[in-house]
Amino acid sequence: MGPGWLLPVLVLVPELPGGSPAQKQLPRESQNLNWVKFSGFWYILAIASDTQGLLPARDKRKLGASVVKVHKMGQLKVVLVFNRSQGCQAHSLILRKDRKRAVFRNTLKGVAGFHVLTTDYSDSVVYLRLRRAGQTTNTLLLLSRQSTASFLSMRKFIDVCEALELTRSVTVLPKDASCAHTILP
């Protein structure tokens, strides 16, 4: 692993005595993440989600993007753009920091958690928990400052997907950045 990574990617718990199955654990969110350094434009290179219909058909997929900015003390402004079946769609949210945990949320807009699981400030794995109509969905994003992923960052993303049991839904987005560039700062 690169020296800049703040967190271990996965901790595997060996099989416990008595035959209980092994459990994979997610890395913990960083309590001391530098949000000013994390802020800025990110390409969304890969996505995994248990949300049905999140992405359009294979031939219509494009890179997504996100812009993260420190809005006020304890608040983030997050803009996400994805290519959906209706075309490029941007969503803008103000998220508030939880007082006790390193998580941002906006329960009025259905965001139960915005967690940065790993980052070296050039590649990141972000976990989104959305709660709407009584249902919670999980989405994992591989973010990068570049429009291509390194092998190491993709491996970390896949490892976290395995821990969240999202490997069946992993989608690496094609290099077409026309949708992503709609929100360039």
C-alpha positions as CSV (number, residue, x, y, z in Angstrom):
1,M,0.0,0.0,0.0
2,G,1.1,3.5,-0.7
3,P,2.5,5.5,2.3
4,G,-0.2,8.2,1.8
5,W,-3.2,6.0,2.5
6,L,-4.7,7.0,5.7
7,L,-6.5,3.8,6.5
8,P,-6.1,0.0,5.9
9,V,-8.4,-1.2,3.2
10,L,-9.8,-4.3,4.9
11,V,-9.2,-6.2,8.0
12,L,-10.1,-9.9,7.6
13,V,-11.2,-11.6,10.8
14,P,-10.1,-15.2,10.7
15,E,-12.7,-18.0,11.2
16,L,-13.6,-17.9,14.9
17,P,-13.4,-21.1,17.0
18,G,-16.7,-23.0,17.0
19,G,-17.1,-22.8,13.2
20,S,-18.7,-19.4,12.9
21,P,-18.0,-17.8,9.5
22,A,-15.4,-15.2,9.0
23,Q,-16.6,-11.6,8.8
24,K,-15.1,-8.8,6.7
25,Q,-15.0,-5.4,8.2
26,L,-15.0,-2.0,6.5
27,P,-12.2,0.4,7.2
28,R,-13.1,3.0,9.6
29,E,-13.7,6.6,8.5
30,S,-10.8,8.9,9.2
31,Q,-11.4,11.2,12.2
32,N,-8.6,13.5,11.0
33,L,-9.3,13.8,7.3
34,N,-8.3,17.2,5.9
35,W,-11.5,18.3,4.2
36,V,-9.9,21.3,2.7
37,K,-7.4,19.1,1.0
38,F,-10.1,16.6,0.0
39,S,-12.3,19.4,-1.5
40,G,-12.4,19.9,-5.2
41,F,-13.2,18.1,-8.4
42,W,-13.3,14.3,-8.5
43,Y,-14.0,11.9,-11.4
44,I,-16.3,9.0,-10.5
45,L,-14.5,6.1,-12.2
46,A,-16.4,3.1,-10.8
47,I,-19.6,2.5,-8.9
48,A,-21.1,-0.4,-7.0
49,S,-24.6,-0.2,-5.6
50,D,-27.6,-2.3,-4.4
51,T,-29.8,0.4,-5.9
52,Q,-31.7,-0.9,-9.0
53,G,-31.6,1.2,-12.2
54,L,-28.9,3.6,-11.0
55,L,-27.0,3.6,-14.3
56,P,-28.3,3.6,-17.9
57,A,-27.6,0.8,-20.4
58,R,-23.9,-0.1,-21.0
59,D,-23.6,1.8,-24.3
60,K,-24.8,5.0,-22.7
61,R,-22.6,5.1,-19.6
62,K,-20.1,7.9,-19.0
63,L,-17.7,8.9,-16.2
64,G,-19.5,10.6,-13.3
65,A,-18.1,13.5,-11.3
66,S,-18.3,15.1,-7.9
67,V,-17.3,18.5,-6.5
68,V,-16.8,18.6,-2.8
69,K,-16.4,21.9,-0.9
70,V,-16.3,22.9,2.7
71,H,-19.4,25.0,2.9
72,K,-19.3,26.2,6.6
73,M,-17.8,24.8,9.7
74,G,-19.2,21.2,10.0
75,Q,-20.8,21.3,6.5
76,L,-19.9,20.1,3.1
77,K,-21.5,21.0,-0.2
78,V,-21.4,17.9,-2.5
79,V,-22.4,18.0,-6.1
80,L,-22.7,14.6,-7.9
81,V,-23.3,14.2,-11.6
82,F,-24.2,10.9,-13.3
83,N,-25.3,9.9,-16.7
84,R,-28.8,8.5,-16.3
85,S,-31.3,7.2,-18.8
86,Q,-32.5,10.9,-19.1
87,G,-29.0,12.2,-19.7
88,C,-26.5,13.9,-17.4
89,Q,-28.1,14.8,-14.1
90,A,-26.5,16.8,-11.3
91,H,-27.5,16.6,-7.6
92,S,-26.4,19.2,-5.1
93,L,-26.6,18.6,-1.3
94,I,-25.4,20.3,1.8
95,L,-24.3,17.7,4.3
96,R,-23.8,18.2,8.0
97,K,-21.1,16.5,10.1
98,D,-22.3,14.1,12.8
99,R,-21.1,15.3,16.2
100,K,-19.7,12.0,17.3
101,R,-18.6,10.2,14.1
102,A,-16.6,11.1,11.0
103,V,-19.7,11.0,8.8
104,F,-21.7,13.7,7.0
105,R,-25.4,13.4,6.4
106,N,-28.6,15.2,5.3
107,T,-31.5,13.0,6.5
108,L,-34.1,15.5,4.9
109,K,-32.6,14.7,1.5
110,G,-32.3,11.0,2.2
111,V,-28.5,10.9,2.7
112,A,-27.9,8.7,5.8
113,G,-24.1,8.8,5.5
114,F,-21.3,10.1,3.3
115,H,-18.1,8.3,4.5
116,V,-14.6,8.7,3.0
117,L,-13.2,5.2,3.7
118,T,-9.8,5.6,2.1
119,T,-8.0,8.5,0.5
120,D,-4.5,9.7,-0.4
121,Y,-6.2,12.9,-1.8
122,S,-5.6,11.7,-5.4
123,D,-7.8,8.6,-5.2
124,S,-10.6,7.9,-2.7
125,V,-13.2,5.3,-1.9
126,V,-16.5,6.9,-0.7
127,Y,-19.4,5.0,0.8
128,L,-22.9,6.5,0.5
129,R,-25.9,5.3,2.5
130,L,-29.2,6.5,1.2
131,R,-32.5,6.1,3.0
132,R,-35.7,6.8,1.1
133,A,-39.2,5.5,1.7
134,G,-38.0,3.4,4.6
135,Q,-35.4,1.6,2.5
136,T,-31.6,1.9,2.9
137,T,-29.4,1.5,-0.1
138,N,-25.6,1.3,-0.3
139,T,-23.4,2.8,-2.9
140,L,-19.7,2.8,-3.2
141,L,-17.8,5.2,-5.4
142,L,-14.2,5.2,-6.6
143,L,-13.1,8.8,-7.0
144,S,-10.0,10.1,-8.6
145,R,-8.5,13.4,-9.6
146,Q,-7.5,11.7,-12.9
147,S,-9.9,10.2,-15.5
148,T,-8.2,6.7,-15.1
149,A,-7.7,4.5,-12.1
150,S,-4.5,3.0,-10.9
151,F,-4.4,-0.8,-10.2
152,L,-3.9,-0.1,-6.5
153,S,-7.0,2.2,-6.2
154,M,-9.1,-0.3,-8.1
155,R,-8.0,-3.1,-5.9
156,K,-8.9,-1.1,-2.8
157,F,-12.3,-0.4,-4.3
158,I,-13.0,-4.1,-5.1
159,D,-11.9,-5.1,-1.6
160,V,-14.4,-2.8,0.0
161,C,-17.1,-4.0,-2.5
162,E,-16.4,-7.5,-1.3
163,A,-16.9,-6.4,2.3
164,L,-20.2,-4.7,1.5
165,E,-21.3,-7.7,-0.7
166,L,-21.6,-5.4,-3.7
167,T,-19.2,-7.2,-6.1
168,R,-22.0,-8.3,-8.4
169,S,-22.9,-4.7,-9.1
170,V,-19.4,-3.3,-9.8
171,T,-19.4,-1.1,-12.8
172,V,-16.2,0.5,-14.2
173,L,-17.4,3.6,-16.1
174,P,-16.0,4.3,-19.6
175,K,-13.6,7.1,-20.2
176,D,-16.1,9.4,-21.8
177,A,-15.9,12.5,-19.6
178,S,-18.5,14.6,-21.4
179,C,-21.0,14.3,-18.5
180,A,-18.3,14.7,-15.8
181,H,-17.1,18.0,-17.4
182,T,-20.5,19.6,-17.0
183,I,-19.6,20.5,-13.4
184,L,-16.0,21.4,-13.8
185,P,-15.3,24.4,-11.4
